[in-house]
Amino acid sequence: MAERFPAAVLFDLDGTLLDSAPDFFATLAVMAERRGWESPADALIRPVVSKGSRAMLAAAFPQLAQDQREALVDEFLDTYQDLIGQHARLFDGVEPMLQALEQAGCRWGIVTNKPEYLAQLILPQHGWQQRCAVLVGGDTLAEKKPHPLPLLHAAQAIAVPPGQCVYVGDDQRDIQAAQAAGMPSVAALWGYRLADDVPQDWGADCLHESAATLSQPAAWPQVIHESEMS
């Protein structure tokens, strides 16, 4: 068990810090209404929120061909931008967890596949502008998760070696990215998953059912702190 928090923690956003699914439900309902279609069931959308706009469009409008759904991506993002934050909320335990990290001197940041301009809109909604040490979006760099580049870039930006950071995410791509970056990882089981996902097979260092658990140092993977390195 870890005796203290990691030097730095990087988080996925949707499905890890933020329950953004209700914003996406509203976005798809607006798009359906414009076309005179029935709104897609929330239960169809929630499991794929972490997989991005194209996965949500496929779940919402399976009657459309792939190229037809592709043509809706920009409308989806524009509609979501208009609604962003109106229905979303932090997952239970997230704010106390972040406060515990900050009080321990641990820096934290966000690495998400959400476009950076949309992620930037979320920070002030939760007072995170000064608290979040780094934000990397899905279009910030030439690669996005599961490629390790976004995590390595974030670690470099806050001047903490990857092995002294921990990455927390609710999707297998998050854990794959962390493994490729040489970064310990936590699987956020409170997030969004398909019915046949098996997080226990992802290879995360820890799996937790609640963000509140991470308010305690013992819940985190043990990492070597700089002061302990010879």
C-alpha positions as CSV (number, residue, x, y, z in Angstrom):
1,M,0.0,0.0,0.0
2,A,1.2,3.5,-0.8
3,E,2.0,5.6,2.3
4,R,1.5,8.9,0.5
5,F,0.0,10.3,-2.7
6,P,1.9,10.2,-6.0
7,A,3.9,13.3,-7.0
8,A,1.3,13.9,-9.7
9,V,-1.9,12.4,-11.0
10,L,-3.3,12.7,-14.5
11,F,-7.0,12.0,-15.1
12,D,-9.2,11.2,-18.0
13,L,-12.2,13.6,-18.1
14,D,-15.5,12.1,-19.3
15,G,-16.4,9.0,-17.2
16,T,-13.6,9.7,-14.7
17,L,-13.9,13.2,-13.3
18,L,-17.0,14.3,-15.0
19,D,-20.4,12.5,-15.5
20,S,-20.9,14.2,-18.8
21,A,-23.4,11.7,-20.2
22,P,-26.5,13.9,-19.4
23,D,-25.0,16.6,-21.6
24,F,-24.6,14.1,-24.5
25,F,-28.1,12.8,-23.9
26,A,-29.4,16.3,-24.4
27,T,-27.2,16.9,-27.5
28,L,-28.5,13.8,-29.2
29,A,-32.1,14.6,-28.3
30,V,-31.8,18.0,-29.9
31,M,-30.3,16.4,-33.1
32,A,-33.1,13.9,-33.2
33,E,-35.8,16.5,-32.7
34,R,-34.4,18.6,-35.6
35,R,-35.1,15.6,-37.8
36,G,-38.4,14.5,-36.3
37,W,-36.9,11.4,-34.9
38,E,-37.5,9.8,-31.5
39,S,-34.8,10.6,-29.0
40,P,-32.4,7.8,-28.4
41,A,-32.6,6.0,-25.1
42,D,-30.1,7.2,-22.5
43,A,-29.2,3.6,-21.7
44,L,-27.9,3.1,-25.2
45,I,-25.6,6.1,-25.0
46,R,-24.1,6.0,-21.5
47,P,-21.9,2.9,-22.1
48,V,-20.1,4.5,-25.0
49,V,-19.6,8.0,-23.8
50,S,-15.9,7.4,-23.2
51,K,-15.4,6.2,-26.7
52,G,-16.2,9.5,-28.3
53,S,-18.6,11.3,-30.7
54,R,-18.6,8.7,-33.4
55,A,-19.4,5.9,-31.0
56,M,-22.3,7.9,-29.5
57,L,-23.7,8.7,-32.9
58,A,-23.5,5.1,-33.9
59,A,-25.4,4.0,-30.7
60,A,-28.0,6.8,-31.1
61,F,-28.7,6.5,-34.8
62,P,-27.9,2.9,-35.9
63,Q,-30.3,3.3,-38.9
64,L,-27.7,5.6,-40.5
65,A,-24.8,4.4,-42.6
66,Q,-21.3,5.2,-41.4
67,D,-20.8,8.0,-43.9
68,Q,-24.1,9.6,-42.9
69,R,-23.1,9.5,-39.2
70,E,-19.7,10.9,-40.1
71,A,-21.4,13.9,-41.7
72,L,-23.1,14.6,-38.3
73,V,-19.9,14.8,-36.2
74,D,-19.5,18.6,-36.6
75,E,-23.1,19.2,-35.8
76,F,-22.8,16.9,-32.8
77,L,-19.8,18.9,-31.5
78,D,-21.4,22.3,-32.1
79,T,-24.6,21.3,-30.4
80,Y,-22.7,19.8,-27.5
81,Q,-20.7,23.0,-27.2
82,D,-24.0,25.0,-26.8
83,L,-25.1,22.7,-24.0
84,I,-21.9,21.9,-22.3
85,G,-22.1,21.8,-18.5
86,Q,-25.9,22.3,-18.4
87,H,-26.6,18.8,-17.2
88,A,-23.1,17.3,-16.4
89,R,-21.9,16.9,-12.8
90,L,-18.8,15.7,-11.1
91,F,-18.9,12.0,-10.0
92,D,-19.4,11.5,-6.3
93,G,-16.2,11.7,-4.4
94,V,-14.2,13.6,-7.1
95,E,-14.0,17.0,-5.4
96,P,-12.9,15.6,-2.0
97,M,-10.4,13.5,-3.8
98,L,-8.9,16.5,-5.6
99,Q,-8.8,18.5,-2.4
100,A,-7.0,15.6,-0.7
101,L,-4.4,15.5,-3.5
102,E,-3.9,19.3,-3.4
103,Q,-3.5,19.4,0.4
104,A,-0.8,16.7,0.1
105,G,1.1,18.8,-2.5
106,C,0.2,16.5,-5.4
107,R,-0.2,18.2,-8.7
108,W,-3.0,17.0,-11.0
109,G,-4.0,17.5,-14.6
110,I,-6.3,16.2,-17.3
111,V,-5.5,14.1,-20.4
112,T,-8.6,13.5,-22.5
113,N,-9.5,12.5,-26.0
114,K,-12.2,15.3,-26.0
115,P,-11.2,18.2,-28.3
116,E,-9.1,20.7,-26.2
117,Y,-11.4,23.6,-26.9
118,L,-14.3,21.8,-25.4
119,A,-12.3,20.6,-22.4
120,Q,-11.2,24.1,-21.8
121,L,-14.8,25.2,-21.4
122,I,-15.3,22.8,-18.6
123,L,-12.5,24.0,-16.3
124,P,-14.2,27.3,-15.2
125,Q,-17.4,25.5,-14.6
126,H,-15.7,23.7,-11.6
127,G,-13.2,26.3,-10.6
128,W,-10.3,24.3,-12.1
129,Q,-8.6,27.0,-14.1
130,Q,-5.8,27.5,-11.6
131,R,-6.0,24.1,-10.0
132,C,-5.5,21.9,-13.1
133,A,-1.8,21.9,-13.8
134,V,-2.0,20.7,-17.4
135,L,-4.7,20.0,-19.9
136,V,-4.1,17.8,-23.0
137,G,-7.0,17.3,-25.4
138,G,-7.5,14.7,-28.2
139,D,-6.4,17.3,-30.8
140,T,-3.6,18.9,-28.8
141,L,-1.0,16.7,-30.3
142,A,-0.5,14.5,-33.4
143,E,-1.6,11.4,-31.4
144,K,-4.3,10.7,-28.8
145,K,-4.9,7.8,-26.4
146,P,-4.2,4.9,-26.5
147,H,-0.9,6.3,-27.8
148,P,1.3,7.3,-24.9
149,L,2.3,10.7,-26.4
150,P,-0.4,12.7,-24.6
151,L,0.5,11.3,-21.2
152,L,4.2,11.8,-21.8
153,H,3.6,15.3,-22.9
154,A,1.6,16.1,-19.8
155,A,4.2,14.7,-17.5
156,Q,6.9,16.7,-19.2
157,A,4.7,19.9,-19.0
158,I,4.5,19.5,-15.2
159,A,8.2,18.4,-14.9
160,V,7.3,15.0,-13.2
161,P,8.8,11.8,-14.6
162,P,6.1,9.4,-16.0
163,G,7.0,6.8,-13.4
164,Q,6.2,9.2,-10.6
165,C,2.8,10.1,-12.1
166,V,-0.4,7.9,-12.0
167,Y,-3.0,8.0,-14.7
168,V,-6.7,7.4,-13.8
169,G,-9.3,6.5,-16.5
170,D,-12.4,4.5,-17.1
171,D,-11.6,3.1,-20.6
172,Q,-9.2,0.4,-21.7
173,R,-7.5,2.9,-23.9
174,D,-6.6,4.9,-20.8
175,I,-4.8,1.9,-19.3
176,Q,-3.1,1.0,-22.5
177,A,-1.8,4.6,-22.8
178,A,-0.5,4.5,-19.3
179,Q,1.3,1.2,-19.8
180,A,2.9,2.4,-23.0
181,A,4.0,5.6,-21.2
182,G,5.5,3.7,-18.2
183,M,3.0,5.3,-15.9
184,P,1.2,3.4,-13.1
185,S,-2.6,3.4,-13.6
186,V,-5.9,3.2,-11.9
187,A,-9.1,1.9,-13.6
188,A,-12.1,4.0,-12.6
189,L,-14.9,1.5,-12.3
190,W,-17.5,4.2,-11.7
191,G,-17.2,5.4,-15.3
192,Y,-18.7,4.2,-18.6
193,R,-18.2,0.7,-19.9
194,L,-19.8,-1.7,-22.4
195,A,-21.5,-4.7,-20.9
196,D,-18.7,-7.1,-22.1
197,D,-15.8,-4.9,-20.9
198,V,-13.7,-6.7,-18.3
199,P,-11.5,-4.0,-16.6
200,Q,-9.8,-6.7,-14.5
201,D,-8.1,-7.8,-17.8
202,W,-6.8,-4.4,-18.7
203,G,-3.7,-4.6,-16.6
204,A,-4.3,-1.5,-14.4
205,D,-2.3,-1.4,-11.2
206,C,-5.5,-0.6,-9.1
207,L,-9.2,-0.8,-9.7
208,H,-11.6,1.2,-7.6
209,E,-15.4,1.5,-7.5
210,S,-15.5,5.0,-6.2
211,A,-13.5,8.2,-6.6
212,A,-13.9,8.7,-2.8
213,T,-11.6,5.8,-2.2
214,L,-8.8,7.8,-3.8
215,S,-8.9,10.4,-1.1
216,Q,-6.7,8.0,0.9
217,P,-3.0,7.5,0.0
218,A,-3.2,3.7,0.5
219,A,-5.6,3.5,-2.5
220,W,-3.0,4.6,-5.0
221,P,-0.3,2.5,-6.7
222,Q,3.0,2.8,-5.0
223,V,5.4,5.0,-6.9
224,I,9.0,6.0,-6.2
225,H,9.2,9.7,-5.2
226,E,12.1,11.8,-6.4
227,S,13.3,12.2,-2.8
228,E,13.6,8.4,-2.5
229,M,15.8,8.0,-5.6
230,S,19.5,7.6,-5.1
